[in-house]
């Protein structure tokens, strides 16, 4: 099964930068495509996720926020 990861971020967010580095490394290793999206560029995203960035979505479904729980993230991508 092929998954897609989306990382919701914002500019000048240290936690977002760390989550992006983790996701980039893990997704590259597993061959999983991923993208980032700035919550502040979309009113609906900002309203829903703005206080919790970074937010990790797998196939459009919220997986987690603030940090990448690597073991849990890898398990979700394996399924």
N, C-alpha and C positions, 0 to 999 in steps of 0.2 A: 504494500500500500504506500502510495506517495503522499507525503504531507507537505504543507506550506506553512512557514512560520512568519508571523508579522510581529514586529516589535514597535509598540507605540512609545514615542519618546517626545522630548522637547529640547530646545536649544539650551545650552549651558546647564545641563543636568548631569552631575557626576555619576549618579547611580545609573542613568541611561547609558553613559559611555561604558561603564563596567559591564552592564548587561549586554550591550552590543558586542563587546569584545568576546564575552563568553559564548553568545549565540553564534557569532561568526566562526569561532573555533570549532564548536560542536557540530554545527550544520555542515561545515566544510568537511569534517571528518566523516560524517554520515551521508554526505551527498544530498542534503535536504535544502531546497531553495528557501530563501528568506528575504524579507524586505523590511524597511523601516517606514514609519509614517509619523509625522509631527502632529501631535494632538492639537496644538495651537493653530494649525492651519485648517481645522475643520470644527465648526461650532458644535456639532453633535458629538464628535469624539471628545472634545474638551469638556463638554457637559457630563459625559458618562465616565471618562477615565482621568480627567485632568488632575485630580488630587492623588492619584495612585501610580503615576508613571515612575519607572517604565512598566508597561503591561505587555505580557507575552500572550499572543493568540496562536493557537495551532488550528489550522483549517477554519479560521474565523471564530473559534470558540476560546473564551478566556481560559488560559492555563495557569497563570500566576502573575504576580506583580512585585515590584520593588527589587527582587533579586532572582537570579536563575538558580533554582534548586537542581543541580546538575543530574543527579541520579534520577530524580522524578522526571525531568525534562527528557533525558535519554530514553527512559522507559515509555513515555508517551509517544516519542517518535518511532520507537521500535514496533509499536502496535498498529 
